[in-house]
């Protein structure tokens, strides 16, 4: 599922809720279930968003992947017609759903373990909860509140030059890569390649 995979690749998103102080947002590392039906995360207890939230109002989560400015100079067609303008390439996903808060230590431990394992498994020497003293981990778990969102919708938007010709798409990829491999521009170029952007007929 493309949306689920995009969420997993981006990793963290903005958890947006409504409560007695109006709208609030927190940047949170999140996990999405295999069936893309549930999102789990956590907030620090010191972050009062969880206390003020109205659980009867659906929560919104927004993920924004790498994005980059696209210069008209990247398009080979610029030299032919001049009919080009700057734009912005990006990947974005949004989810809505019912928010459930968890303060059960067992739930929070399972969540933190799953979140840690998801990100650590790609490393040469993965870290796990067992690597830290139990009382230390217990203290950290006691300082968070678990967040579960049962999704009612999951939608995404890709703006990756798919409205351009094949030559212009290739020109944008080359232009973004030229900015350097350690910049978001190159990450957007990689997203264009992986998305296998198809030019219009």
N, C-alpha and C positions, 0 to 999 in steps of 0.2 A: 504494500500500500504506500503510494508516494507521499501522502501527507504525513503518515506516521513516521516514515523514514526521514522526512524533512525535519520533523520535530526532534527526532533522536539526534540528528546531525547538529542542529542548532543548540540543543541542550537546555539552556535557561531561557525563561520568558518573563513577561510582566503579568503578574497576577493582579487583576483589577476587580475590586469589589465595591459594593455600595453599603453604607451603614449610616450611623447617626451623625457622622461628620461629613457625609457626602461620599464622593468617589475617592478611592485610595488605590495606589499601585505599589507593588513591591517586586523587585527583580529576584526571581527564585529559580534554583535548579529544579528541573521537573523530569519525571518519568512518565511515558505513555505506555499503556498496556498493549500486548500483542494484537488484541482485537480493536485497538484504538477507541475503546469505550470508557476508559478511566485514565485520569491524570493524577499523579500523586506528587507531593512536595512537602515542604515544611517552612515554617516561619519561626524566627527567634521569639521567645515569649516576651522579650523586651520590645519587640515590634508590636505596637498596640493595634495594628490593623485587624488581627484576629479577634480582639475583644469588641471592636466596634462594628464588625460586619453583620449585615442582616441576611441570615441564611435563606430567607424566603425569596430573595432577589438573586437571579442567576449570576454566577461569576463569569468573567471574561478573562481568557488568557491569550496573550499576543506574543508571538515569536517573530523576530525579524532576523533573517540570515544576513550574510555578507551583502553589501550593496556598494555601488560605485557610480560615479559620474561618467557618462559616455559622451565624449567630444565628437562633434560632427566630422572632425579631421580623421576619425577612424574609418569613415565610410569611403570606399573607392568611388561610390556614386556621387560624392561631393564634387569631384572634378568634372563630372559629366553634366549635371543639372543644377547643382548648387541648392537643390530643394531638400535641405536637411537642417535639423535643429538639434540642440543638445537634449539629452534625456537622462534618466536614471534607471539603472538595472538593479533588481532586487528579488529576494524571495521572502514571502511573508505568510504566516499561518495564524488563524484565529480559532479559538474553541469557546463554546458556551456550555454551561452545565450547572448542576446542583452542587453546592459546596457543603462538605461535611468536615468538621474539625475533629481531630483525634488527639487525646491526651493519654491514651493507654500506652504504657512503656513498651509492651510487646509489639503493638502496631508500629510505633515509631522506630523501634530497633529494626524490625523487618524492612521498613522503608529505607532507613539510612544504609543498611547493609546492601539492599538491592541497588540503590543509587550509587554507592561506592563501587560495588562490583561492576556495574555497567561502565563506569568511566575508567576503572583501574585495569580491567582485563586486557586492554590494548598495550599496557606498559610492560617493559621487560621484566620488572620485578614488582608485581602488583601488591599494593598495600591492602590489608583487610582490618576489620574491627578487632580481630583477635591479636593484632600486632600492638595494640595499646592496652594499658592496664584497665581491668574491668571497671573499677570504681571511677576512673577518669572518663571512660565512655558513658557510664551511667549518669555522671554529672552533666555531660554534654546533651544526652538524650532528654534529661529532665528539663533542660533549658529551651526546648523547642516544642512547637505545637504542629502536629501532623495535619496536612491538607489533602483532602481527596475530592476530586471533581468528577462527577458522573456526567459524561458528555451527552448533550442533546444535539450539538452540531460541531462540525470540524470542517473548515473551509480554508483554501489557500489561494495565493496569487503569485504568479511568476511573471516578471517583466524581464526577459532575457534576450531582447532584440528579435523575438520571434516574428515581429512584423516586418523585418528587413529581408533583403535578398540574401542568398547564400554567400555572395561575395562580401556584402556588408557585415554579415554575422562573423565571418572569418576575420574581417578587418577589425571588428570590435574586440574579438578574442586576442588578436595580436597586439592591439593597442593597449589593452589592459595588462597583458603579460609583460609588456615592455616597461611598465612602472615598477617591476620588481616582485620577486616571489614572496616577499614577506609583507606585502600590502593587501588590504581588502580587495583591491582591483584584481589581483591575480586570483584571489579566491572566487570572485564572481566569474572570471574567465573559466575557472575549473568547473563551476556550477553550470555554465553554458555548455561545456563539453559533455558533462555527465548527464545533463538534461536532454542531450541529443536534439538541440533546437532545430526545428524544421522550418525552412523558409516558406512563405506563402507561394501558392501556384501563380 
